[in-house]
Amino acid sequence: MIRPLALAALLVLAGCGDPAPPPAANATQSETKAAAAPLGDVVRIRLETDAGPILLALDHRRAPVTTENFVAYVDQHRFDGTTFYRAARQAGDPRHGFVQGGIRHTALDEAGGRNADNQGFAAFGRVEQGMDAVRRILAAPTVPNAGRGGMRGQMIAEPVRIVAARRAD
C-alpha cells in the first residue's frame, strides 16, 4: 500500500508530460517481456545513481496513466544518463524540500518547477528505500545565480547522474 509521503524530501522525476515512447529497437528479450507484462497495483523502480540506489514504489492503482507512462520511460531507458539537477530546500529547514531530475523540458524549467498549466507536480509514488541517497542529493551544493524564476539558486552545482532506471519487480 502506498502511504502519503511524510519524509524529509520529495523526489520529482520530470518527463511525464510527453506521450509514452515507442518500444526501443535495442531492448533485450527480458525487457520486452517485462514491458508486455501487466502492471500490479504497486510498481517498483530501482534508480542507480551516483549518490546511491533509490527504490521507488509507484501507485498504479490510484494513478494508472502516470505510472504507465513513467514505466514506459523506464523500459525505454530514457532516464539512463540523465541527472538530478535541482535541489529545492525548504526555507528555514534545509533538510526538507524536494529534488528534481530526469528528462528536462524548457517549458517545465521556465515555469519555475511547475508543469505547463502551473498546477505543480502529481505525486504517484514514494521512496521505499534509499532516502539516504535522496538526502545527499537534496544537500548537494547549488549555484546561487543559476536557474530562473522559482528555480533560481536551486540548480545543483554538480548534477547527480542517474546511471540506470529499471523495474525492480
ChimeraX attribute file (.defattr): number of C-alpha atoms within 10 A of each C-alpha:
attribute: neighborCount
match mode: 1-to-1
recipient: residues
	/A:1	9
	/A:2	17
	/A:3	8
	/A:4	10
	/A:5	13
	/A:6	8
	/A:7	12
	/A:8	15
	/A:9	24
	/A:10	22
	/A:11	23
	/A:12	19
	/A:13	17
	/A:14	21
	/A:15	19
	/A:16	19
	/A:17	13
	/A:18	11
	/A:19	11
	/A:20	16
	/A:21	12
	/A:22	9
	/A:23	13
	/A:24	13
	/A:25	7
	/A:26	9
	/A:27	14
	/A:28	10
	/A:29	9
	/A:30	9
	/A:31	16
	/A:32	15
	/A:33	10
	/A:34	14
	/A:35	19
	/A:36	9
	/A:37	9
	/A:38	8
	/A:39	16
	/A:40	13
	/A:41	15
	/A:42	19
	/A:43	19
	/A:44	20
	/A:45	21
	/A:46	21
	/A:47	22
	/A:48	18
	/A:49	22
	/A:50	15
	/A:51	17
	/A:52	17
	/A:53	20
	/A:54	20
	/A:55	20
	/A:56	21
	/A:57	20
	/A:58	28
	/A:59	22
	/A:60	19
	/A:61	16
	/A:62	14
	/A:63	15
	/A:64	17
	/A:65	12
	/A:66	19
	/A:67	21
	/A:68	19
	/A:69	18
	/A:70	25
	/A:71	22
	/A:72	18
	/A:73	24
	/A:74	20
	/A:75	21
	/A:76	23
	/A:77	17
	/A:78	18
	/A:79	24
	/A:80	20
	/A:81	15
	/A:82	20
	/A:83	22
	/A:84	28
	/A:85	22
	/A:86	27
	/A:87	31
	/A:88	24
	/A:89	17
	/A:90	12
	/A:91	9
	/A:92	7
	/A:93	8
	/A:94	14
	/A:95	15
	/A:96	19
	/A:97	19
	/A:98	19
	/A:99	25
	/A:100	23
	/A:101	21
	/A:102	20
	/A:103	17
	/A:104	16
	/A:105	13
	/A:106	8
	/A:107	13
	/A:108	18
	/A:109	18
	/A:110	16
	/A:111	17
	/A:112	16
	/A:113	22
	/A:114	16
	/A:115	19
	/A:116	14
	/A:117	9
	/A:118	11
	/A:119	9
	/A:120	13
	/A:121	13
	/A:122	11
	/A:123	15
	/A:124	19
	/A:125	23
	/A:126	21
	/A:127	21
	/A:128	15
	/A:129	14
	/A:130	16
	/A:131	19
	/A:132	15
	/A:133	17
	/A:134	25
	/A:135	22
	/A:136	14
	/A:137	26
	/A:138	29
	/A:139	18
	/A:140	19
	/A:141	17
	/A:142	20
	/A:143	13
	/A:144	12
	/A:145	11
	/A:146	14
	/A:147	17
	/A:148	15
	/A:149	12
	/A:150	14
	/A:151	19
	/A:152	16
	/A:153	19
	/A:154	24
	/A:155	24
	/A:156	25
	/A:157	16
	/A:158	13
	/A:159	19
	/A:160	21
	/A:161	19
	/A:162	21
	/A:163	17
	/A:164	17
	/A:165	25
	/A:166	20
	/A:167	17
	/A:168	12
	/A:169	11
